[in-house]
């Protein structure tokens, strides 16, 4: 799967995870948040997430801490 980490309107990171067949730029055009923090690929490895790679068309790459943010969002879904 691919992901883009955006900064929401309150300054918090928000990951969007989507299938590999969708281009980064195509997904970027659908999301209203102005700032892309990072982007790349996300995989489940054992009981954890791992992020790697980059989205050249967005000028962004996977960042340290992305996997932890994604895990937190899955662990505490918003209501």
Buried (B, 14 or more C-beta within 10 A) or exposed (E): EBBBBBBEEEEEBBBBBBEEEEEBEEBBEEEEBEEBBBBBBBEEEEEEBBBEEBBEEBEBBBBEEBBEBBBEBEEEEEE
